[in-house]
């Protein structure tokens, strides 16, 4: 009989847990305000709210705004409220006392008893720090004639006069109410609290409070920093997908959601376990990025980063087949999947770092790269590698697919060829490069490798040799005739101009860089035609505006 009752109780507990899991999943699918409305309108709002993870409730409150979520705050348990204070009132290792007062104000409500339960569960050190920040405690036994000019409150037994300062309005009311509640609840303990507040050292109070808070955050799944950073350890991703699958990935337009594919094929219990893994992973990522656990902007930013790495890892481990996502998450820890995704981007960073450590990768701080590749390599060399967009001035963005990784690999291949190409045109050694660049009036960073290369092409056409330097005034018309033909309405490049430039420059550069040389020659000639071809055919000379593309003697940029 007892066994049967135990099984029945176990079954009911399991049913309750499943029901709560379903509710949590439903709540996660709606916006913060709607989520709060569902909770408050429930027939068992208090029980439902207290059954939910404190972190989930905190995120809901932050989405809605604390001022609009006071009813929800007042329903939570003392333990949940303490988690809110842990998440929402610290800035690194310093307590934000204004934020702490805001949470206390939201928790007060009409039920003084519920509020007192929250106060009793709160760290005494946190309450002491708040009181110390905004009051001066006068011992009337030591100085019975004290008469401060500001707002004051005398304790009922006449021992202390509390002088308030630094607060006004609702914050002042909140602190006065807090002290009144403490005194009304237990006058003797309240006096002991004030005496301790008066004499305890603030630095020691804050250190103790922070230590308690850190321990609780670890219990919530926020690991110590030394453990969290291991999440970004490099691992061997293993073999990628077959060529057939890879080709299909490059061709497809919409990136599959591998996490969603995994969730859809899991059982209820497996989904709960996966959600717990994901929560722990997100917390560890937040700690590793040295972000505050309660900072909503950081949580969103870091959460997106973690998701991006997971999607990369899943795409790689599934061979680009979403149908295999369930199998992968069942067999592989989420941390490992995350590390696979991160390691795929790290391989690009290492390659970019190796490139920029070569002897002639830069001269006087200027990378021997054309603009597009220079910003791409810089983005790849970040602590968390990123990719650039083909939008001028746009911030680099995270990698979200292997197709994007492949595109960055192509950029790196071009960058490697450019270092070899430009290094050869500059003489092949750092000393020779500085000597060549000294022919130009601008610093290398101002000159830019695109304009330097244009100068090399121009001199190849004019002199039939590799001799990069600004275009002399006396040769402007000659260069124009070598470049352009046709009419002002229909300008064209001379038929053999690209071949002539390549024939001069190619012998000077390594074989590995010649394809990039041909591409860049075609690009600079096409741009010159577009920008100045019609004007030259109209006027018979290259206007000084061409110096934007081609360094010219006697011109300022």
N, C-alpha and C positions, 0 to 999 in steps of 0.2 A: 504493500500500500504506500509506504513512504517513498519507495522508488518511483511509483507512478506519479505521486504528487511532485516529486523532484523533476521528473520528465516534463510534467505539465507546466511547472514553473519555468523550466528551461525553454520549452516551446513558446510560452508566452513572451519570455524575454527576447527570444530570437525574432518573434513576430514584431515586437515593439521596435527592436533594432532595425529590422527591415523597413518598417513603416517610417522611422526617423530618417533612414538613408534615402528613401523615396522622397520625403519632404525636402530634405537638404538638396537633393538633385533638382527638384522642381524649383526651389528657391534660387538656386544658382543660375537658373535659366532666365530669370527676370531681372529687371533693373533694380537698383538699390531702393528707390522709393516704393516701387511695387512690392518688393520683397518685404519691406517694413510694414506695408499695409496688410499683406497676407498674415504676417505674424500677429499684428495687433488685433486683427479682426477674427482671429481664430477663437473658437469656443474655449480653448484651454491655452490662452496666450502665455500666461506665466510659466506653465509647465513646458510648453513648446520652446519658448525662448531659452529657458534654463537647460534644455536638453541639447542645445546646439553648441558647437565649439565657439569659445570666446573670440577667437580670431575672426571667424566668419561674421559674427555679430559686429565686431569692431569695423571690419571693412564695409559692412552695410551702413553703419552709422557715419563713417567717413564719406561714403558716397552721397548720403542724404544731407549731411551737415549736422554737427552736434546740436545746434540750436533748434533744429527741426526734429530731432530724434530723442528728446528728453523722455518721452513716454516709454520708449524702448529701453533707454538706460535705466529707468526706474524699475523695470521688470526683471532685470538680470540678477543673478546671485552675487553675493559678496565676492566669491572667487572670480567670477567673470568680470566684475567691476575692477578688481585689482589688476587683472590682465589688461583692461582698457588703460589704466594708469601706467602700467609697464610699457605699453606700446605707444601711448599718445603723449607722454609728458617728458620724455628724455631726449636730449640732443647730445649724442655721443654719451659722455659720462657726466653730464650736467643736467640737473632737474630744471625743467621749465616750470617755474612756480605759477605763472599766469595760466599756462595750459592745465596744470593740476587743479587750480581753482575753477576753471571752466568745467572740468569733469565733475568736480564736487557739486557745483551749482546744478548741473544737469541731473545728478543723482538724488537731490534733496526731496523733491516731490512733496506730497501731503503726508505720507507715512513717515513720521519721525523714527519709528522703530526700525523700519527697513533701512533707512539712511544710517542709523547707528550701527546696524549689523555690518554695513559696508565700511564704516569708519573703523570698527573693531578689527576687521580683516585686513585693513590697509596697514602698510608699514608705519610704525610710529615715527620712524626717522623722516619719512616723507612729510607727515603732518608737522613735525617739528621744524623742518626746513621751510615750510610755507609760513608758519607762524613767525619764525625768526626773520624771514625776509621782509615782513610788512608790519611788525609790531616792535615796540620796546616795552619790556616788562619791568615795572617799577615795584619793588618790594616796599609796601607801606609800613612794615615794621622797621625798616632801615631808614626810610625817609617819609614820614607821615604827611609832610607838608608839600609834597610834589604836586604840581598843578600845570601839566602840559596844556598847550593852547589848542591842540587838535582834537580829533574824535577819540574818546576814551571809553573804557568799560571796566567797572570794578567787580571783582569776584565777590560772590555773596558773603563769604566769611570775612571779607575785608583784608585779605592778605596781599592781593596784587591789584595794581591798576594797569590795565592793558592800554597802551597808547598805539593807535593805528596810524600808519603813514604809507605813502606810496600807492594807495588804492583809493578808488572812488566809485560811486554808483553801485552796480550789481556786484562787482568784485568785493567791495567793502562790506556789503550786506552779506555776501556768502561767507566771508571769514568770520564776521560777528556771529552769524547763525551757527557756524561750525563750533565755535567756542562755547556758545550758549548751550548747544546740544550736548557737548562733552560734559559740561558742568552739571547740567540737569540730570544726565544719565548716572554719573558717579562723581559727586563733588570732590571726594578724597583723591580719587585717581586723577581727576582733572588738575588738582593742585600739584600732584606729583609730576604730571605731564608738563605743566608750566615751569616748575622748578628745573626739570631736566632740560627743557628748551632754553632756559635762561643760561645754563652753565655749560651745556655740551658744546664741543668745538664743531663749527659748521662743516669744515673739511672732513672730519671723521664721520659726521652724520651722513654726508653725501656719499662717502666711500662705502659705508655700510649699506646704505639704501641701494646703491648701484650693484653691490655684490649680491644682495638678495634678489634683485631684479634679474641679474644675469643668470643666476641659478634657475629661476623660474622660466626664463626664456629657453634655457636648454631643455627643460622638461617639456616645453611646448614644441620642441623640434628645431630650435635655433642652435646649431652646434657652436663650440668655441671656434675662434678664427683659425687656429692652427689646424683644426680638423676640416673646416669648411673649404680652405684653399686647396685641399687635396682633390676637390671636385674638378679642378681645372688641370689635373695631371694629364700628361700625354699618354695615350694608349695606342696600340697598333690597331687601326680600324679593320684590318683584314682585307681580303679580296673584295673588290667592288662587283657590280652586276655584270652580267654577260654583255658583250658588244651589242647584241640584239636589243636587250632591255635598255641599255644606255642610249642607243639610237632612238628608241621610242620615247625616252624621257626628253631628249633634246627637241623632238618634234612636237610633243604635246604642249598645249597652250595653258591649261589650268593645272596648277600644282595640287596634287591630292593632299588631303588632310590625314596623315598617317595615324595621328593620335585618335581622331574621331573614328577611323576605321578599326583601330584596336578596341576602343570602348564598345563599339557596336557588336563585337563578337564575343565579349566576355560575359560571364555570369554575374549575378548581382553581387555576390561575395567578392569575386575577382575585381569588379569595378570599384568596390569600397577599398580594397587593398591597393589598387592602382592609384586611387585618389589620395590615399594616405602617403604613398611613395612620392607622388607629385608634390604634395604639400611640403614634405620634408626636403625634397630637392629644391623647391622654390625658396624655402627658408635658408638652406645652406648657401644657395647662390647669392641671396641678399647679404648674408654675413660675409661671404668671400669678397663681395664688391664693396664692403665697408659702408653699407647703407643702413639707415635706421629701420628697424623692423616695423615701425608704425608710420613711416613716410609713404603716403599713398602714391605719390608720383614715382618714388623709387620702386615701390612694389610693382607698379604697372610696367615700368621700364625694364626692371630685372626679370619680371615674369615673362615678358615678351622675349627677352634674350634667351631665357631657359627654354621656352617653347621652340624658338628657332633652332637651337642646338639639338633638341629632341627630334624635331622633324628631319633635320639633316641626318642624324644618326639612324633614325628609323628608315629613311629613304635608302640609305646605304645598306643597312643590314637586311632589308627586305628585297634588295635588288630592284627597287623601284616598283614593287608590286604591293599595293595597299592590302590585298587579300592575305598577305603573309604577316601583316602587322600584329594580329592576335598571337600568332605563333611566336613572334619575336618577343613581345612583352611578357609572355608566359615563361620564356626560357632565359630572359636577360633582365637584370636589374636596371631600373631607370637611370641610376647613376652611371652605369656602364654605357647605356645608349647616349646619354648626355655627353660623356667623355669621347665617344666615337665622333659625334657631331662636332665637338670643339676641336678634336685632333685633326679633322679634315681641314678646318680653317687654319689650324696651327701649322700644317705642312706648307701652306702658302706663305705664312709669315716667315718661317724659317728660310724658305727659298728667297723671299724678298730681302731678308737680312743678309743672307750670303752674297746676294748680288751687290748690295750697297757697301759691303766690306771689301770688295775687290779694289785693288790699288787705284784704278782710274774711274771709279764709279761717280766721283764728284770732284770738283775743283773749286777751292775756296768757298766751300759750302753750297755750291750750285751742282745739283745732280746732273749727270750727262744723260738726260732723258727729255723727251718732248713733253709738253704740258699735260696731256691726258695721262700718259704713263707715269709721270712724276707724282701726280696726286693719287693715282691708284696704288702705287708702291708705298707711298706714305700711309695710306689708309690700311694697307695690309700689314704694315709694321707696328700697328697699335698693339697694346696689351691684349685686347680682344679684337682680332682682325676684322676689318670691314671691307665692303666693296663700294666703289664710287658709282654715281649715276651720271648718265650723259646729259646732265643739266648743269650749266655753269653756276657755280656757287653753292650747289646743293651739298648738304652734309652727307658723309658716307653712311651707309645703312648696313644692317646685319645681313649675313648670308641666310637664305631660307631654302635653298635647293641646290642639288648637285649641278644643275644646269648653270647656276650662278657661279659656282666654284670653277666649272669648266671655262666660263667666260673670263674669269680672273686669271686662270692659268694661261689663256691666250694673251692676255695683257702682259703677264710676266715674261712670256716668251718674246714678245715684242720689246719689252724693256731690256732684256738681256742682249738682244741684238742691237738695240740703240746704244747701250754702253760700249759695246765693241765697235760699232760704227763711228760714233762721235769721238771715242778715244783715239781711233786710228786717224781720223781727220785732224785731230789736235796734236798728232805727233807720236802718240803711243806711250808717253811717260808723263808723270805729273809736271816735271820741269818743262818739257816741251809744250805741254798744254798751256801752262802759264805764260810762256813766251808767245804763243799764238794769240791767246786771249788778250794779251797786252796791246795788240794792234787795234783793239776796239776801245772807244772812249768810255763805254759803260762797264760797270762791274758785271761779272758773269751772271749773277741772279737777275740783274736788270736787263742785260742783253738777251738772255733766254736762248735755249738751244735751237728753237725753231728759226730765229733770226740768224743765229750763227750758221745753221745749215743752209739757209737761203744764200748767205754770203759765199759759202763754199761752192754752191751750185753756180752762182753768178760768175765767180772767178774761173771755174772750170770751163764755162762757155767762152769767157773773154780771153783767157790766157792758155787754155788747154792743159792746165796743171792744177794740182791740189795746193791752193794758196789762199785760204780764207782770210778776208779782210774787208773793211767797208768799201762800198762801191765808189770809185773816184768820180768826181763831178764830170770830168772830161769823157767818161765812158758811159754816161747815162743813155745817150741816144744810141750808141752802138749796141748796148745790151738790149734795148728795146727792139732794135731791128733783128737781133738774133732770136728774140723770143716770139714776136708777134707778126702776123700777116692778116690779110683780109681787109675789111673796112670797119670804120667806127661802129657801124650798125651790126656788123657780123664779124667780130674779131676771132681769130683762131691762133693757135700755137703753130710755129713753124713745124713742118712735118718731121724733121729729124732732131728737134731740140732736146727731147728727153733722152734719145739714144746717145747724142753727143755728150750730154752731162754724165750719163752713166758710164760711158766708155772711158772718160777721164777719171772718175772717182772710184769705180769698181776695183781696179788693181790695187788701190791703197787700203782697202778694207778686207777683213777676213771673209772667207767663204760663207761662214754662218750668218754674216750680217748683210749679205748682198741682196737678199729678198727684201729686207727692210729698207735698204738703200733705194731700191727701185720704187718701192711704195712711196717713200718720202719724197723722192724726186718728182714723181707724178703729182703728189699732193701739193707741193710748193708751186709747181708750174701751173697747175689748175687754179690755184688761188691767185697767183699773179695775173693770170688771164682774166679772171673774174673781177679783180679789184682795179687793175690799171690798164688792161689791154685796150679798151675802147678809148681811154684818155690819151694813150700814147699814139694810137693811129690817128687821133684827131689833131694832136698838138706837135707830134714828132719828137717828144722828149719825155722822160720819166719825171713826173712831178715829185716834189719833195714828200708828198703824202705816202709815197711808196716806202719811206723809211720805217713805217709801222711794220712792214713785212721784211724789209731788206735794209741792213745798216748801210748808211751812205755817208761819205766824208762831208763834213761841213754842215750836217743837219743835227738838230736836237730832236729827241723823240717827243 
